[in-house]
């Protein structure tokens, strides 16, 4: 493949790591990096943790774009795509290699009232300024982001209401059974389960049924969707993101997709995955860069992410939909973990709460495809690695 000019659309972690990977693989052609935000590239996980808590003001990625001879276009958006040309807010940009790394955008609810999301550095600073003692904060959604925002709001002395459509926190992410184990963490918070929001209005949230929840601040944390609207008229396969093969190659020639917007084929799980987490944005770019340069390196990781909420470190690895039964380790009132097993007791996924060793060992076991002894597994004092059969 004769690639002379690579355009990377999206200057988040996935985009900038792809730039680094291209240079690391010896590509010495022209690279243009387009970023919708005016900030230089930064990490997103700290936004709902250190930045929102006030422990940090930024989370910039340590990279030197100038030293890598990258033409960085901050504050520029992609508008449309045809083969060989990206139409941007600053005009047309030709390419012979394209990286789509436009990430995802938060889903918002109907209503004329102000609602905040937490996706960008500016979002985090704006929200942090509003989390003051005595402020009434309504958080819609008790998923990963909702729980982390609730943690910060409670720590700031706010009166917090969390409104969740499911029967437990994290129900959509990991299932209501596991989510129910986190209910005690919401002490001091008005947690409304199985509650639907009709609209976000001035002064609060209108629930289905008519009840009005007053709030100074409304935060919507009900998920994101891939930011692929600019590709609507392009000749490229889209379905819950940019559809790619296991090499992260899109259907449009000379194009790869990476990060939150990429729906890639997993050999390991024999299904298409789109993972909206930092680990994917960090590691997939090596594969994307290799594919763009004509190499064949499959992307087939054990998905991983973490969340810090209510004083607990929650870590997850694997793909629990592949599991058929759930086994717990440890006391739900203390440190515990849950593992999903397939029909033949192969480990499919592990979620750990303040048990990092289970996570580290479990991730290695999943990668190796090992089966476990289910009887030994239930004893939290037996290391997971010693349960391998």
N, C-alpha and C positions, 0 to 999 in steps of 0.2 A: 504494500500500500504506500503510495507516494503522498505523504501528508506534509504540507508546507505551512499551512496556517490553521491552527486550532482555535475555535471560538468556544469558550466555556460560558454558558448562560446560567448564572447563579453563583454568587460569591459567598455562600455559606461554607461550612466546614467541608462538605463533599466537593464543592467546586474548587476550593483552594488546595485541598489534598490531591485532587486530580492534577492540578497544575504542577505541584511538587513531584508527583509520580511521573509525569511526562518528562520533566527535566531530569529526574533521577534515572530514567531509562534511556537517557542520551538524546532525547528529542531537542534539536537546536533550532527549530523553525520558529515562526512567529506564534505567539499566544496572546489572545485578547480575552480578558476576564470581565464579564458584565455583571454588575451588582445593582439590584434595585434600590438598596439602601445606600445612604451616603457614608456610612461607617465603613471602616476597613473590616475584613473578615473576623468573625468572632464565634465562640462556642455558645450554643443555646442552653445546655443543661444548667449552667450556673445562674441563668436568669431567674428561675423559680426557686433558687436556693440562695447562694451567697449574695447575688445582686439584690434580690427582693428583700432579703433579711437585712441589708445594709452593711454586710461584711465586705463587699467589694463594689466597685462602681463600673467596672468593665470586665469583659472576658475575651479580650482580643486574642486571636491566634498568633502565636509567635512565628511569623513568617516574613520574609523580605522579598516582596514582589519585585521591587526594583532590581535587586541583585540577581533575580532569576530572569530579568529582561521580559517582564510581563506588562503588557499594556492594560492597565486597570481602568475600567470605566465605572466609577461609582455613580449612583443616582440615575442609572439608565435602565429602562425596562425593555424586554423583548415583547414585540407586539404580534408578530406572525412569523411563519417559517415556510419557505419553499426550498427545494433541494439546492444547496449551495449558497443560500442567502438567508440571513436573519434580519428581519425588519425590526428596528429598534426606535425608541423615542428620539434618538439622535441620527436616524437615517439608516440606510441599508449597510449591512456588513457581510461581505463575502467570506466563505470558508471552504476548506476541503476536508476538515475534520471537526465534528461538533460534539460537545458534551452538554447534555441537558441535566442541569442540577438545580432546578428552580424550587425544589423543596415542596412545602405544603403551606396551606393558609387556614387559619382558624374558621370554624363554622360559627356563624352568628345567628341569633334568634330574632324573630320579628319584634317590632315595637319602635317607638320614637324616642324612648329614653336612652340615656348614655349607657353603653355596656362596654366593659373593658375586656380585652383578651391579653394573653401573655405569650407572645411569639417573638417579639423583637426587643432589642436593647432599650429602645425608646418606650416600648410598652412597660418594661420592668421599672424604669425610672418613674414613669407617670403613675403607675400603680403604687409603688413604694411610698411616694409622697402622700398618698391618700390613706395609707394604713396608719392611722393615728389612734391613740387611746380614746375609747368611747365611740368611735365611728361604727355605724351599723353597716356590715358588709354581707351581701348576699352572693353566694357562689353557686352557680348553676353547673352541676356535674360533680360527682364524687369519684372521678377517675384519678389518674396520676397527677395531672396538673391541678385539678380541683383540691385534692388532698394537700398538695404542697403549698398552694395559695392559702388554704385554711390554716395550715401550720404557721405560716408567716403572719397572717392576720391575728390569730390568737396570741402569738408571741408579742405582737405589737399592742395588745390590749384592746382589740376591737371586739364588738359584739357580733359573732359570726353565725350566719344561717347557711347551711348547705342543702341545696335542693337537688335530689337525685331521682331520676325516673325509675331506676332499677330497685330491686329488693334489698340491695346491700351496696356498700362502696365497692368499687373495682369490679362490679358484676360483669360489665361488658369486657373488661380486660382479662380477667382470670377466673370468672365465675362467681356466683353469689355465695357458694359454700365457703370459699376462701375469703371472700370479701366480708362475710359475717364475722370472721375472726378479728377484723380490724374495728368493729363497732365500739369496743371500749376505748379506743384511741380518741373518739370524738366527744369525750367528756367535756362539758362546758360549752359545747357547740349545739345549736338547734339543728339537728339533722332530720330532714324531711325525706323519707324514703317513699318510693312508689308515688312520686308527686311530679306532675307534668306542669311545665310553664306554658302559659298562653302567650304572654308578651312581656317585653321589658319596657316599662313606662317611666315617665318622670317620677322620681321619688321612690322607685322600687320595682317589684316584680309582680305581675298579675298571674295567678295560678289558674289552671283549668278548674272550673268550678266557681271562679269568681273571687276567691280570697286574694287580698293584696298584702304582700310582704314588704314593709317599708325598709328602705336601705339608702344610705348615703353613697354607697359604692356597689355596683353590680359587676361581677366578673363571670364571663361565660367561658366554661371549660368543658365543652361537650365533644371535643375532637377536632380533627383537621381533615381537609381534603387536599389531594395533590394539586399543586399550582400549575395546571396545564391548560388553562383557558386560552392562552396565546397560541396553542397548537391545534385549536378546534378545526381550522381549515387546512391543516397540513396533511400531507400524504404519509401519515404515520399511525401505527396501531396504538390505540389508546383504550385502556380498560382498567379502571381504578389505578390510573397512573400511566406511565409510558411502558408499554409491554416490551420486555427484553427476553433474550435467551439466557442461558446460564453464564454466558460471557459478557453480559450486560449490553449486548448489541441490540439496538432498536431495529424496527423494520425498515426505516429509512436508511439507505446506504451511508456509510462513513459517519454513523451516529451512534453514540452510546448514551445511556442514562444512568444516573447514580444518585443515591441518597433517598430522601423521602418521596420523591416523585417516581421512582423506578419500581415497576412490578416485575420482578425477575423470577425466572424458573429455577426451582431448587431441586437438584437431583436427589438430595438426601430425603426430602419430605415429599417428593413427587407431586408438588403443587406449586402454584404461583404465590409468591410472598411479596408484600410491600411493608417494610419495617421502618417505622418512624422514630428511630432511636440513634443516638450518638455513635454507637459502635459501628453501625452500618456506614454512616457518613465518614467515619475514620478509616475503615479498612477496605470498603468496596472500591475506592478510587484506584488502588493499585491494579485491580482487574480491569476497570474501565480504561485506564491508560494503556495497559498491555493490549487490550482488544483494539483500541483505536490505532495502535501502531502495528497491527497485523499479527500479534501473538494470540495464542489460545490458552488462556488461564481461566478455569471455571471458578465462579464465585459460589461457594457452598458452605457458608459458616453455620455455626450454632448461634442463633440470635441471642443477644444479651442486652439487658438494660437494668437500670437501678433507679430507685426513688428514695429520697429522704423525707420522711413525714412523721410528725408527732414524736420525734426523738428516736425513731426506728430507721434502720437501713434495710430496705426491701430490695432484693436482687432476684433477677429471673434469667434463666437460660433455657433454650430449647424451643419447642413448638408443641404446646400442650394439646391442641386439637388432634394430634397424632396419638395421644394416650387414651386408654380405655378405663383406667381406674386410678383413684387418688389415694395416696398413702401419706400419713402425717408422721412427723418426727418432732418430739419435744412438746412442752406445755404451752398451750395457746396464750397463757397469761405471761409467759416469759419469752425465751428464745425458741423459735420453732422453724420448721421448714415443711414443705409439701412437695411430693414427687408424683409425677404422672408416669404410669407404666403402660406399655402396650400389652396386647394379648399374650405375648410370650415373655413378659416381664423385662423387656428392653426399656431402658430409661428414655423417656421422650422429653421431659422438661422437669425443671426444679425451680421452686421459689423458696427463698430463704429470708427469714426475718431475724436479723442480728446473729446469723450463723454463716459467716462468710466462707468457712471451710467447706460446708455442704455445697455452696455455690461453685467454688473453684473445682472441687473434686467432681461434682455432678456434671459440670460443663465438659470436663475431659472425658468422662464416661460416655456422655451423649455423642461426643465427637468420634469416639472409638466404636460406638454401636454395641456396647456391652449389655448383657442381661444382669439382673440383680436377684439376690436371694431375698424374697419379700419378707420372710420371717425375721431375718437379721435386720432388715431395713427399718423396721418399726422401732428398734432400740436406738434412741438418739445418742447413746454413748459409743455406738459402733460407727466408726468412720465410713462414709459412703464407699470409699475405695475398697474397704474390707467386705463389702456386700456383693462385690462382683463375682459372678460364677463363671 
